[in-house]
Amino acid sequence: MTGFYGQPYPEGTIEEPPANEWKLKKETNNIKIYYRKSTDSRVNEVKINTTVESTLSGLISVLRDVPNYSNWIYKCELAQPLGKSSNAEGLYYTELDFPWPLQNRDMIAHSQISQDKDTKVITIKVQGKPAYIKTKKDKVRIEVLELTWVLTPLPGGKINIDYQLLSDPGGNLPAWLINMAIDQGPTQTIMGLQKQVKNKKYQAMRLSYVEEL
């Protein structure tokens, strides 16, 4: 039996953790994947932890390069900014490829970035704005999107990444099917980020609004 991206499910069943309690699902490629039952959604939340070698400016440059999302975000076919962005926030549109016979998805996301002056920890909060533009006939609009990045600089030029996601692809997909495959996309996305952040053009970036450790 396979998931809706054609990947095999792990053997056995997934035990639902109590609400608000994270449970480790697996660990691979220096990536730890956790999940927990959401109190507000039929879909489980996912949290991923990993560490990369990068400056904060370099990592933020990857995360804010919206047109490049299709090169590393899982199943992303198109990403484009909406309106003008600032150092503190941005708005963007994304289309995601879903396998036939499912319709592709799209979403509008609003991101806000902040940095703790003492610890230099950067937090990026992303919220879905599904009503910002009209829906398209050939796309299913993702209504539920809550995403948080917590980037903690470490000694030796490394950054600890905590990535937390709640997203419901909508449509008529049953919750049990979504939850069985809930970590596939986020895991592949983080693996793509690990590769992108090594790019010299990003590591050469120095952002005036970002303070390094």
Secondary structure as UniProt FT lines:
FT   TURN            4..5
FT   TURN            19..20
FT   STRAND          23..28
FT   TURN            29..30
FT   STRAND          31..36
FT   STRAND          45..53
FT   HELIX           56..63
FT   HELIX           66..71
FT   TURN            74..75
FT   STRAND          76..81
FT   STRAND          89..96
FT   TURN            100..101
FT   STRAND          104..115
FT   TURN            117..119
FT   STRAND          122..128
FT   TURN            130..131
FT   TURN            137..138
FT   STRAND          139..141
FT   STRAND          144..154
FT   TURN            155..157
FT   STRAND          158..168
FT   TURN            171..172
FT   HELIX           175..180
FT   TURN            181..183
FT   HELIX           184..196
FT   TURN            197..198
FT   HELIX           200..203
FT   TURN            208..209
//
